[in-house]
Amino acid sequence: MTTSFTLRPAIPADAAFLAECLIAIARSVRDRPGSAYNVRLPAVVTPREFEYALGFLQSPEKLPLIAQEDGRSERKVGCLLAEITESSVPALTAEKVGSIAALWVSPEFREKGIGKSLTAQAEEWFREKGVRFAELSYGADSETAGAAWTAQGYAPFRVFAVKDLEAGKR
């Protein structure tokens, strides 16, 4: 059975779903070993995630997108948060870049082109805004994310490393 879906800009009524997507991303890495960050990720929506999502709904430099299943249910099955910002590379901070801050597709809807379609729409928005480069980050130990982004033409450029400064104090 082919699943059809629609992409649309998020509206204020979608803020809670966007916040849930952020938590779904956090949950997907929370229990993986490796980073001290993982265990500190929230497991439920807090006001911080909700406010972060609202920020994407209130700025012309930000693009919140929703993917929803076509048909009677019109169930929301994915989201993407993108923004125009300074590059994370210090030497390029004078040049604005497109940043994909979050992408989530419900597991049962993966490998159906939804993430790729969301990304393509964000990339087109970046181009319309005069942006040449897009940046994003994903967990270094996530083979799924690495494969998905590589398939869309993204290549690792820089490693984001973290150290738990409290680890030796216990």
ROSE-4610 file (N, C-alpha, C; in Angstrom, 1 decimal, always signed):
// ROSE-4610
residu = [M/M/M/T/T/T/T/T/T/S/S/S/F/F/F/T/T/T/L/L/L/R/R/R/P/P/P/A/A/A/I/I/I/P/P/P/A/A/A/D/D/D/A/A/A/A/A/A/F/F/F/L/L/L/A/A/A/E/E/E/C/C/C/L/L/L/I/I/I/A/A/A/I/I/I/A/A/A/R/R/R/S/S/S/V/V/V/R/R/R/D/D/D/R/R/R/P/P/P/G/G/G/S/S/S/A/A/A/Y/Y/Y/N/N/N/V/V/V/R/R/R/L/L/L/P/P/P/A/A/A/V/V/V/V/V/V/T/T/T/P/P/P/R/R/R/E/E/E/F/F/F/E/E/E/Y/Y/Y/A/A/A/L/L/L/G/G/G/F/F/F/L/L/L/Q/Q/Q/S/S/S/P/P/P/E/E/E/K/K/K/L/L/L/P/P/P/L/L/L/I/I/I/A/A/A/Q/Q/Q/E/E/E/D/D/D/G/G/G/R/R/R/S/S/S/E/E/E/R/R/R/K/K/K/V/V/V/G/G/G/C/C/C/L/L/L/L/L/L/A/A/A/E/E/E/I/I/I/T/T/T/E/E/E/S/S/S/S/S/S/V/V/V/P/P/P/A/A/A/L/L/L/T/T/T/A/A/A/E/E/E/K/K/K/V/V/V/G/G/G/S/S/S/I/I/I/A/A/A/A/A/A/L/L/L/W/W/W/V/V/V/S/S/S/P/P/P/E/E/E/F/F/F/R/R/R/E/E/E/K/K/K/G/G/G/I/I/I/G/G/G/K/K/K/S/S/S/L/L/L/T/T/T/A/A/A/Q/Q/Q/A/A/A/E/E/E/E/E/E/W/W/W/F/F/F/R/R/R/E/E/E/K/K/K/G/G/G/V/V/V/R/R/R/F/F/F/A/A/A/E/E/E/L/L/L/S/S/S/Y/Y/Y/G/G/G/A/A/A/D/D/D/S/S/S/E/E/E/T/T/T/A/A/A/G/G/G/A/A/A/A/A/A/W/W/W/T/T/T/A/A/A/Q/Q/Q/G/G/G/Y/Y/Y/A/A/A/P/P/P/F/F/F/R/R/R/V/V/V/F/F/F/A/A/A/V/V/V/K/K/K/D/D/D/L/L/L/E/E/E/A/A/A/G/G/G/K/K/K/R/R/R]
num = [1/1/1/2/2/2/3/3/3/4/4/4/5/5/5/6/6/6/7/7/7/8/8/8/9/9/9/10/10/10/11/11/11/12/12/12/13/13/13/14/14/14/15/15/15/16/16/16/17/17/17/18/18/18/19/19/19/20/20/20/21/21/21/22/22/22/23/23/23/24/24/24/25/25/25/26/26/26/27/27/27/28/28/28/29/29/29/30/30/30/31/31/31/32/32/32/33/33/33/34/34/34/35/35/35/36/36/36/37/37/37/38/38/38/39/39/39/40/40/40/41/41/41/42/42/42/43/43/43/44/44/44/45/45/45/46/46/46/47/47/47/48/48/48/49/49/49/50/50/50/51/51/51/52/52/52/53/53/53/54/54/54/55/55/55/56/56/56/57/57/57/58/58/58/59/59/59/60/60/60/61/61/61/62/62/62/63/63/63/64/64/64/65/65/65/66/66/66/67/67/67/68/68/68/69/69/69/70/70/70/71/71/71/72/72/72/73/73/73/74/74/74/75/75/75/76/76/76/77/77/77/78/78/78/79/79/79/80/80/80/81/81/81/82/82/82/83/83/83/84/84/84/85/85/85/86/86/86/87/87/87/88/88/88/89/89/89/90/90/90/91/91/91/92/92/92/93/93/93/94/94/94/95/95/95/96/96/96/97/97/97/98/98/98/99/99/99/100/100/100/101/101/101/102/102/102/103/103/103/104/104/104/105/105/105/106/106/106/107/107/107/108/108/108/109/109/109/110/110/110/111/111/111/112/112/112/113/113/113/114/114/114/115/115/115/116/116/116/117/117/117/118/118/118/119/119/119/120/120/120/121/121/121/122/122/122/123/123/123/124/124/124/125/125/125/126/126/126/127/127/127/128/128/128/129/129/129/130/130/130/131/131/131/132/132/132/133/133/133/134/134/134/135/135/135/136/136/136/137/137/137/138/138/138/139/139/139/140/140/140/141/141/141/142/142/142/143/143/143/144/144/144/145/145/145/146/146/146/147/147/147/148/148/148/149/149/149/150/150/150/151/151/151/152/152/152/153/153/153/154/154/154/155/155/155/156/156/156/157/157/157/158/158/158/159/159/159/160/160/160/161/161/161/162/162/162/163/163/163/164/164/164/165/165/165/166/166/166/167/167/167/168/168/168/169/169/169/170/170/170]
x = [+0.8/+0.0/+0.9/+0.6/+1.3/+0.8/+1.6/+1.2/+1.4/+0.3/+0.5/+0.4/+1.2/+1.3/+1.4/+1.1/+1.2/+2.1/+2.9/+3.8/+3.1/+3.2/+2.6/+3.4/+3.3/+4.0/+3.2/+3.9/+3.3/+2.6/+1.5/+0.7/+0.8/+0.4/+0.5/-0.2/-1.2/-1.9/-1.0/+0.1/+1.0/+2.2/+2.2/+3.3/+3.6/+2.5/+2.7/+3.2/+2.8/+3.3/+4.8/+5.2/+6.6/+7.5/+6.9/+7.6/+7.8/+6.7/+6.7/+7.8/+7.9/+9.0/+10.4/+10.6/+11.9/+12.1/+11.1/+11.3/+11.5/+10.8/+11.0/+12.4/+13.0/+14.4/+15.3/+15.0/+15.8/+15.7/+14.4/+14.2/+15.0/+15.1/+15.8/+17.3/+17.9/+19.3/+19.5/+18.5/+18.6/+19.3/+19.0/+19.5/+20.7/+21.2/+22.4/+23.6/+24.6/+25.8/+26.7/+27.6/+28.6/+28.6/+27.6/+27.7/+26.9/+27.6/+26.9/+25.7/+25.6/+24.4/+23.2/+23.4/+22.3/+21.4/+21.9/+21.1/+20.4/+20.9/+20.3/+19.2/+19.0/+17.9/+16.6/+15.6/+14.3/+13.5/+12.7/+11.9/+10.4/+10.1/+8.7/+8.9/+7.9/+7.9/+8.0/+8.9/+9.0/+8.6/+8.4/+8.2/+9.3/+10.5/+11.6/+11.4/+11.0/+10.8/+9.6/+8.6/+7.4/+7.8/+8.6/+9.0/+9.9/+10.8/+11.6/+10.8/+9.8/+8.9/+8.2/+7.7/+6.9/+7.8/+9.1/+10.1/+10.1/+10.0/+10.0/+8.7/+7.7/+6.4/+6.3/+7.2/+7.1/+8.2/+9.0/+10.1/+10.1/+10.3/+10.4/+11.7/+12.7/+14.0/+13.9/+12.8/+12.6/+11.5/+11.7/+10.7/+10.3/+9.1/+8.6/+7.7/+7.9/+7.1/+6.5/+5.3/+4.6/+4.4/+4.6/+4.2/+3.0/+1.9/+0.7/+0.2/-0.3/-0.9/-2.1/-2.3/-3.5/-4.6/-5.8/-7.0/-7.8/-8.6/-9.5/-8.8/-7.8/-7.1/-6.2/-5.6/-4.6/-3.7/-3.3/-2.4/-1.1/-0.5/+0.8/+1.8/+2.7/+3.7/+5.1/+5.4/+6.7/+6.8/+8.0/+8.2/+9.7/+9.9/+11.3/+11.3/+12.3/+12.6/+13.9/+13.7/+14.9/+15.0/+16.2/+16.3/+17.5/+17.5/+18.7/+19.4/+20.7/+21.5/+23.0/+23.8/+25.3/+25.8/+26.8/+27.5/+28.1/+28.1/+28.8/+30.3/+30.7/+32.2/+32.7/+33.5/+33.9/+34.4/+35.1/+35.6/+34.5/+33.4/+32.3/+31.1/+31.3/+30.2/+29.6/+30.4/+29.8/+28.8/+28.9/+27.9/+26.8/+25.6/+24.4/+24.3/+23.8/+23.6/+22.2/+21.8/+20.5/+20.9/+20.2/+20.4/+19.1/+19.3/+18.2/+18.4/+17.5/+17.6/+17.0/+16.0/+15.4/+14.6/+14.7/+13.9/+13.4/+12.1/+11.6/+10.5/+10.5/+9.4/+9.1/+7.8/+7.3/+7.9/+8.4/+9.1/+8.3/+6.9/+6.2/+6.0/+6.4/+6.4/+7.7/+8.8/+10.1/+10.3/+11.2/+11.6/+10.4/+9.6/+8.6/+8.8/+9.9/+10.3/+9.8/+9.3/+8.8/+10.0/+11.0/+12.1/+12.8/+13.0/+13.6/+12.8/+11.5/+10.6/+10.6/+10.6/+10.7/+12.1/+13.1/+14.5/+14.5/+14.0/+14.0/+13.2/+12.1/+11.3/+12.1/+12.8/+13.7/+14.8/+15.4/+16.6/+16.1/+14.9/+14.4/+14.1/+13.6/+13.4/+14.7/+15.8/+17.1/+17.5/+17.4/+17.8/+17.1/+15.8/+14.9/+15.4/+16.0/+16.5/+17.9/+18.5/+19.8/+20.9/+20.6/+21.6/+22.2/+23.5/+24.2/+24.5/+24.7/+25.1/+24.1/+23.9/+23.0/+23.8/+23.5/+24.2/+23.2/+23.7/+22.9/+23.8/+23.2/+24.0/+23.2/+23.8/+23.1/+24.1/+23.6/+24.4/+25.4/+26.7/+27.7/+27.6/+26.9/+26.7/+25.3/+24.6/+23.4/+23.6/+23.7/+23.8/+22.6/+21.5/+20.2/+20.3/+20.6/+20.7/+21.9/+23.0/+24.1/+23.8/+23.2/+22.9/+21.8/+20.8/+19.8/+20.3/+21.2/+21.7/+22.7/+23.5/+24.5/+23.7/+22.6/+21.8/+21.2/+21.1/+20.6/+21.7/+22.9/+24.0/+24.8/+24.5/+25.2/+26.4/+27.5/+28.7/+29.3/+29.7/+30.3/+31.5/+31.5/+32.5/+33.3/+32.6/+33.2/+32.6/+33.4/+33.0/+32.7/+31.5/+31.1/+31.4/+32.3/+32.7/+32.3/+32.0/+31.5/+32.3/+32.5/+33.1/+32.3/+32.1/+31.3/+32.3/+32.3/+33.2/+32.9/+31.8/+31.4/+31.8/+32.1/+32.3/+33.4/+34.4/+35.5/+35.2/+34.2/+33.9/+33.0/+32.6/+31.6/+32.3]
y = [-1.2/+0.0/+1.2/+2.2/+3.4/+4.4/+5.0/+6.1/+7.4/+8.2/+9.6/+10.5/+11.6/+12.6/+14.0/+15.0/+16.4/+17.1/+18.0/+18.9/+20.2/+20.8/+22.2/+22.9/+24.3/+25.1/+24.8/+24.7/+24.6/+25.9/+25.7/+26.8/+26.8/+27.9/+27.8/+26.6/+26.1/+24.9/+23.7/+23.7/+22.6/+22.7/+23.7/+23.9/+22.7/+22.1/+20.9/+19.7/+19.5/+18.4/+18.7/+19.9/+20.2/+19.9/+20.3/+20.0/+18.5/+17.8/+16.3/+15.7/+16.3/+15.8/+16.0/+17.1/+17.4/+16.3/+16.0/+15.0/+13.6/+13.3/+12.0/+11.9/+12.9/+12.9/+12.6/+13.3/+13.2/+11.7/+11.2/+9.8/+8.8/+9.1/+8.2/+8.0/+9.0/+8.9/+8.8/+9.0/+9.1/+7.9/+6.7/+5.5/+4.9/+5.6/+5.1/+5.5/+4.6/+4.9/+5.9/+6.5/+7.3/+8.7/+9.5/+10.9/+11.2/+12.0/+12.5/+13.3/+13.9/+14.6/+13.7/+12.5/+11.6/+11.4/+11.1/+10.8/+12.1/+13.3/+14.5/+15.0/+14.3/+14.8/+14.5/+15.4/+15.2/+14.1/+13.4/+12.3/+12.8/+13.9/+14.5/+16.0/+16.5/+17.9/+18.8/+19.7/+20.7/+22.1/+23.1/+24.5/+24.9/+24.4/+24.8/+24.4/+23.1/+22.6/+23.3/+23.5/+24.2/+25.6/+26.4/+27.7/+27.7/+26.7/+26.5/+26.4/+25.5/+25.3/+26.5/+27.3/+28.5/+29.5/+29.5/+30.4/+30.2/+29.0/+28.7/+29.1/+29.3/+29.8/+31.3/+32.0/+33.4/+34.2/+33.6/+34.3/+34.1/+35.1/+34.9/+34.2/+34.2/+33.5/+32.0/+31.5/+30.2/+29.5/+28.2/+27.4/+26.2/+26.2/+24.9/+24.2/+23.0/+22.2/+21.0/+20.6/+19.4/+18.5/+17.2/+16.2/+15.5/+15.4/+14.7/+13.7/+12.6/+11.6/+12.1/+11.8/+12.2/+11.3/+11.7/+10.9/+11.5/+10.7/+11.1/+11.6/+10.8/+11.1/+12.3/+12.6/+13.7/+13.7/+12.5/+12.4/+13.0/+13.8/+14.4/+13.3/+13.1/+12.0/+12.4/+13.7/+14.2/+15.7/+16.2/+17.6/+17.9/+19.2/+19.7/+21.1/+21.5/+22.9/+23.3/+24.4/+25.0/+26.5/+27.0/+28.4/+29.0/+30.3/+31.0/+31.5/+31.2/+31.6/+31.8/+32.1/+32.1/+30.7/+30.5/+29.2/+28.8/+27.6/+27.1/+27.0/+27.3/+27.3/+28.8/+29.0/+30.4/+31.2/+30.7/+31.4/+31.8/+31.2/+31.5/+32.3/+32.8/+33.5/+34.7/+35.3/+36.4/+36.0/+34.7/+34.2/+33.4/+33.8/+33.1/+31.7/+30.8/+29.4/+29.0/+27.9/+27.3/+26.2/+26.1/+25.1/+24.3/+23.0/+22.1/+21.7/+22.3/+22.1/+20.8/+20.3/+19.1/+18.5/+17.2/+16.4/+15.2/+14.9/+13.7/+13.1/+11.8/+11.1/+9.9/+9.8/+8.6/+7.3/+6.4/+5.2/+4.4/+4.3/+3.5/+4.2/+5.5/+6.2/+6.4/+5.9/+6.1/+5.2/+5.7/+5.0/+5.1/+6.2/+6.5/+7.8/+8.4/+9.7/+10.9/+10.8/+11.9/+12.8/+12.2/+13.0/+13.7/+13.0/+13.5/+14.7/+14.6/+15.6/+16.9/+16.6/+17.8/+18.5/+17.7/+18.3/+19.1/+18.5/+19.2/+20.5/+20.5/+21.8/+22.8/+22.4/+23.3/+23.9/+23.0/+23.4/+24.4/+24.2/+25.2/+26.5/+26.5/+27.7/+28.4/+27.7/+28.3/+29.0/+28.3/+28.9/+30.2/+30.1/+31.3/+32.5/+32.2/+33.2/+33.6/+33.1/+33.4/+32.7/+31.6/+30.8/+29.7/+29.6/+28.6/+27.3/+27.4/+26.1/+25.8/+24.5/+24.1/+23.3/+23.4/+22.7/+21.9/+20.9/+20.1/+19.3/+18.7/+17.8/+16.6/+15.5/+14.3/+13.5/+12.6/+11.8/+11.0/+11.1/+10.4/+8.9/+8.3/+6.9/+6.4/+7.3/+7.0/+6.6/+5.3/+4.8/+5.2/+5.2/+5.5/+7.0/+7.9/+9.3/+9.5/+8.9/+9.1/+8.6/+7.5/+6.9/+7.8/+8.3/+9.1/+10.4/+11.1/+12.3/+12.2/+11.1/+10.9/+10.6/+9.9/+9.6/+10.9/+12.0/+13.2/+14.2/+13.7/+14.6/+15.3/+15.1/+15.7/+14.9/+15.6/+14.9/+15.4/+14.6/+15.1/+16.1/+17.2/+18.2/+18.5/+18.4/+18.8/+17.9/+17.6/+16.7/+17.6/+17.4/+18.1/+17.1/+17.5/+16.6/+17.2/+16.3/+16.8/+16.0/+16.7/+16.1/+16.5/+15.5/+15.7/+16.1/+17.4/+18.0/+17.6/+17.0/+16.5/+15.0/+14.3/+12.9/+12.4/+13.2/+12.8/+13.2/+13.9/+14.5/+13.5/+12.4/+11.6/+10.6]
z = [+0.0/+0.0/+0.0/-0.9/-1.0/+0.0/+0.7/+1.6/+0.9/+0.9/+0.3/+1.5/+1.3/+2.4/+1.8/+2.6/+2.2/+3.1/+2.6/+3.3/+3.4/+4.6/+4.7/+5.8/+5.7/+6.8/+8.1/+9.2/+10.5/+10.8/+11.6/+12.1/+13.7/+14.4/+15.8/+16.5/+15.9/+16.5/+16.4/+15.6/+15.5/+16.5/+17.4/+18.3/+19.2/+19.7/+20.6/+19.8/+18.6/+17.7/+17.5/+17.1/+16.9/+18.1/+19.3/+20.6/+20.8/+20.5/+20.6/+19.7/+18.5/+17.5/+18.1/+18.8/+19.4/+20.5/+21.3/+22.3/+21.7/+20.6/+19.9/+19.5/+19.0/+18.6/+19.8/+20.9/+22.1/+22.6/+22.6/+23.1/+22.2/+20.9/+20.0/+20.3/+21.0/+21.4/+22.9/+23.7/+25.1/+25.7/+25.3/+25.9/+25.2/+24.2/+23.6/+24.4/+24.6/+25.4/+24.6/+25.3/+24.7/+25.2/+25.1/+25.4/+26.7/+27.5/+28.8/+28.4/+27.3/+26.8/+26.8/+26.3/+26.0/+27.3/+28.4/+29.6/+30.1/+29.7/+30.2/+29.3/+28.2/+27.3/+27.9/+27.7/+28.3/+27.7/+28.5/+28.0/+27.7/+28.2/+28.0/+27.6/+27.0/+26.6/+27.8/+27.8/+28.8/+28.2/+29.0/+28.4/+27.5/+27.7/+26.8/+25.4/+25.2/+23.8/+23.2/+24.0/+23.4/+23.0/+23.8/+23.4/+22.2/+22.1/+21.0/+19.7/+19.8/+18.6/+18.3/+19.3/+19.0/+18.3/+18.6/+18.0/+16.5/+16.0/+14.6/+13.9/+14.7/+14.1/+14.0/+14.6/+14.8/+14.0/+13.2/+12.6/+11.1/+10.3/+8.8/+8.4/+9.3/+9.1/+9.5/+9.8/+10.3/+9.5/+9.2/+8.5/+9.2/+9.8/+10.4/+9.4/+9.1/+8.2/+8.9/+8.4/+8.9/+7.7/+7.9/+7.0/+7.6/+6.8/+7.3/+6.3/+6.8/+6.0/+5.3/+4.0/+3.3/+3.7/+3.4/+3.7/+4.9/+5.4/+6.5/+7.8/+8.1/+9.4/+9.4/+8.2/+8.1/+9.3/+9.8/+10.9/+10.6/+11.6/+11.4/+11.6/+10.7/+10.7/+10.7/+10.6/+10.6/+10.6/+10.9/+10.9/+10.6/+10.2/+10.0/+10.5/+11.1/+11.6/+10.9/+10.1/+9.4/+9.7/+9.6/+9.8/+9.1/+8.9/+8.3/+9.5/+9.5/+10.7/+10.3/+11.2/+11.0/+10.9/+10.1/+10.0/+11.4/+11.7/+12.9/+12.7/+11.5/+11.2/+11.4/+12.4/+12.8/+11.6/+10.7/+9.6/+8.6/+8.7/+7.7/+8.4/+9.5/+10.2/+9.5/+8.6/+7.8/+6.8/+6.5/+5.4/+6.1/+5.8/+6.3/+5.7/+6.5/+6.0/+6.4/+5.7/+6.1/+7.1/+8.1/+9.2/+9.4/+9.2/+9.6/+11.0/+11.8/+13.3/+13.8/+13.1/+13.5/+12.3/+12.2/+11.3/+12.0/+11.9/+12.6/+11.7/+11.5/+10.8/+11.7/+11.9/+12.7/+12.2/+13.0/+12.5/+11.5/+11.6/+10.7/+9.3/+9.2/+7.9/+7.3/+7.9/+7.3/+6.0/+5.3/+4.0/+3.0/+3.1/+2.2/+1.5/+1.7/+1.0/+1.8/+3.0/+3.7/+4.2/+4.8/+5.2/+4.0/+3.0/+1.8/+1.2/+1.2/+0.7/+1.6/+2.9/+3.9/+3.7/+3.5/+3.3/+2.0/+0.9/-0.4/-0.3/+0.4/+0.6/+1.4/+2.4/+3.2/+2.3/+1.6/+0.7/-0.4/-0.9/-1.9/-1.2/+0.0/+0.8/+1.0/+1.4/+1.6/+0.3/-0.9/-2.2/-2.4/-2.2/-2.4/-1.5/-0.4/+0.6/+0.2/-0.8/-1.2/-0.5/+0.1/+0.9/+0.0/+0.1/-0.7/+0.0/+1.3/+2.1/+3.1/+3.3/+4.4/+5.4/+6.7/+7.7/+8.6/+9.2/+10.1/+11.0/+12.0/+12.8/+13.2/+13.5/+13.9/+14.7/+15.5/+16.4/+15.6/+16.0/+15.3/+15.3/+16.3/+16.4/+15.8/+15.2/+14.5/+13.1/+12.8/+11.5/+10.6/+11.2/+10.4/+9.9/+10.8/+10.4/+9.5/+9.7/+8.8/+7.4/+7.3/+6.0/+5.3/+6.1/+5.5/+5.0/+5.7/+5.3/+4.2/+4.2/+3.1/+1.8/+1.9/+0.7/+0.1/+0.9/+0.4/+0.0/+0.0/-0.4/+0.7/+1.9/+3.0/+3.4/+3.7/+4.0/+5.3/+6.2/+7.4/+7.1/+7.8/+7.6/+8.9/+10.0/+11.2/+12.3/+13.3/+14.4/+15.6/+16.2/+17.4/+18.5/+19.4/+20.5/+21.8/+22.7/+24.0/+25.1/+26.3/+27.4/+28.7/+29.5/+30.7/+31.8/+32.1/+33.1/+34.5/+34.8/+36.1/+36.3/+35.2/+35.3/+36.3/+36.5/+37.4/+38.8/+39.1/+40.4/+41.3/+40.7/+41.5/+42.3]
